[in-house]
Amino acid sequence: MQSTSNNAFTHTTRKILSVQAGLVIITAITLALLKSHEFFMATLYGGVTIIASTAYFAWRLRIATETDDQAPAVDSAELFKGIIIRFALVIGLLALGLGVLKLNPAGVLSGFFVAQLAYWFGRSSYGVTRRR
């Protein structure tokens, strides 16, 4: 059975990821209609970069906060490792999309910024648990 904090963490993670995905899809469709189809793929790629980063960091945060007892604890080394790898993941995915795949930079950055804004606005319920 999951604890209340695990349920709140899972709920918040799903909320953030769904808000990010929804806003990125809306932005990609809008840019595809207003600009061209190449903006669609580039915007999706930029958004998926941040969505993958968010999912990865949520997983690392769960590992960093897992304990066998009821006392809350954070493994700082795991947390910092997650932060560093998250930044490397974002830089690597952006380099892949812009350098290797030659995606439209404006589209990639549009998706990237929209997903990052969705992360900031979607996490407003951190620490708040749902009542049953």
C-alpha positions in Angstrom: 0.0 0.0 0.0 1.3 3.4 -0.9 1.7 6.1 1.7 -0.2 9.4 1.4 3.0 11.2 0.4 3.6 8.7 -2.4 0.0 9.2 -3.6 0.4 13.0 -3.6 3.8 12.7 -5.4 2.3 10.4 -8.1 -0.7 12.6 -8.5 1.4 15.8 -8.8 3.8 14.1 -11.3 0.9 12.9 -13.5 -0.7 16.4 -13.3 2.5 18.1 -14.4 3.2 15.7 -17.2 -0.4 15.8 -18.5 -0.4 19.7 -18.5 2.9 19.7 -20.3 1.8 17.3 -22.9 -1.5 19.0 -23.5 0.0 22.5 -23.9 2.7 21.2 -26.2 0.2 19.5 -28.4 -2.0 22.6 -28.6 1.1 24.7 -29.4 2.3 22.3 -32.1 -1.1 22.1 -33.8 -1.4 25.9 -33.7 2.1 26.5 -35.1 1.5 23.8 -37.8 -1.7 25.7 -38.9 -0.1 29.1 -38.7 3.4 28.3 -40.1 4.1 24.9 -41.6 4.2 21.2 -40.9 7.9 21.3 -40.0 7.0 23.5 -37.0 4.7 20.7 -35.8 7.5 18.1 -35.4 10.0 20.7 -34.1 7.5 21.9 -31.4 6.7 18.4 -30.4 10.4 17.5 -30.1 11.1 20.6 -28.0 8.2 19.8 -25.7 9.2 16.1 -25.4 12.6 17.3 -24.4 11.2 18.9 -21.2 8.6 16.2 -20.7 11.4 13.5 -20.7 13.4 15.7 -18.3 10.5 16.1 -16.0 9.7 12.3 -16.0 13.4 11.5 -15.4 13.7 13.9 -12.5 10.5 12.7 -10.9 11.9 9.1 -11.1 15.2 10.3 -9.5 13.4 12.3 -6.8 11.4 9.2 -5.9 14.7 7.2 -5.6 16.3 10.0 -3.5 13.4 10.1 -1.1 12.8 6.3 -0.7 13.3 5.1 2.9 12.5 1.9 4.7 11.1 3.6 7.7 8.5 6.3 8.1 11.0 9.2 8.7 11.3 11.5 5.8 14.8 11.5 4.4 16.5 12.7 1.2 19.6 11.1 -0.3 21.4 14.2 -1.3 23.9 12.4 -3.6 21.0 10.8 -5.6 19.2 14.1 -5.8 22.3 16.0 -7.1 23.0 13.1 -9.5 19.5 13.4 -10.8 19.8 17.2 -11.3 23.1 16.9 -13.2 21.9 14.1 -15.4 18.7 16.0 -16.1 20.6 19.0 -17.4 22.9 16.8 -19.5 19.7 15.0 -20.9 18.2 18.4 -21.9 21.4 19.6 -23.5 21.9 16.3 -25.3 18.4 16.2 -26.6 18.5 19.8 -27.8 21.8 19.2 -29.5 20.4 16.1 -31.2 17.3 18.0 -32.4 19.0 21.1 -33.6 22.3 19.7 -34.7 21.7 16.2 -36.0 18.0 16.2 -36.9 18.1 19.8 -38.2 14.7 20.7 -36.8 13.4 24.2 -37.0 15.0 26.1 -34.1 12.0 28.4 -33.5 9.7 25.3 -33.3 12.0 23.4 -31.0 12.3 26.4 -28.7 8.6 27.1 -28.8 7.8 23.6 -27.6 10.7 23.8 -25.0 9.4 27.0 -23.5 5.7 26.0 -23.5 6.6 22.7 -21.7 8.8 24.5 -19.2 6.0 27.1 -18.5 3.6 24.2 -18.0 6.0 22.7 -15.5 6.1 25.9 -13.5 2.3 26.3 -13.5 1.5 22.6 -13.2 3.5 22.1 -10.0 1.5 24.7 -8.1 0.0 21.9 -5.9 3.3 20.5 -4.6 2.9 19.5 -1.0 -0.8 19.5 -1.2 -2.6 16.2 -0.8 -6.0 15.4 -2.2 -8.7 14.7 0.3 -10.9 11.6 -0.2 
